[in-house]
Amino acid sequence: MRAQTVSQMADWLEDHVPEIAARKLKLDVQKIDDLIDSLEILRHPVKDYLTMTEEQYYENESDHHLTLKHEQNQLQQLHDRVLVNHVDGSFTKSELNFTYNHEHPYADGKYDVTNDLHTIEYALEVIGAVVANTIMADVRNNLSRDAVLSVALAAHAVEKWQDQ
């Protein structure tokens, strides 16, 4: 069920990014939060991270993929994103190698909602495919917490943009 839900959300986003970016359709951020929480990769519910400082996150949970430069800023202010863009390895040997790259939805100081929507979509596509083919323990042991948090940060930035 979980893999199907992750993949369905990725497919839905793929079909609706242009409408969301044109403000014709709203992203249901609560669904994204619930999906992330159901994966149980982050130690706390997504909502707890939004007001956590960069320093708190860095010291207690970060796997150091995110660029955290402002110790006292809340994570919801973070402009860096880590995109899950590929996975390889062996499911049978529990050797998963996720690859990541940084995304910058605030390039040139202006917010690019499409960038964040694609960050969410691509991550969910990769995660959904992996969840469908291996046990959750392997996903939890190999997937970057910073990348999962990036999905949530992107979703909440989209929500803030939608409410403007």
Secondary structure, 3 states (H helix, E strand, C coil): CHHHHHHHHHHHHHHHHHHHHCCCCCCCHHHHHHHHHHHCCCCCCHHHHHCCEHHHHHHHCCCCCCCCCCCCCEHHHCCCEEEEEEEEEECCCCEEEEEEEEECCCHHHCCCHHHHHHHHHHHHHHHHHHHHHCCHHHHHHHCCHHHHHHHHHHHHHHHHHHCC
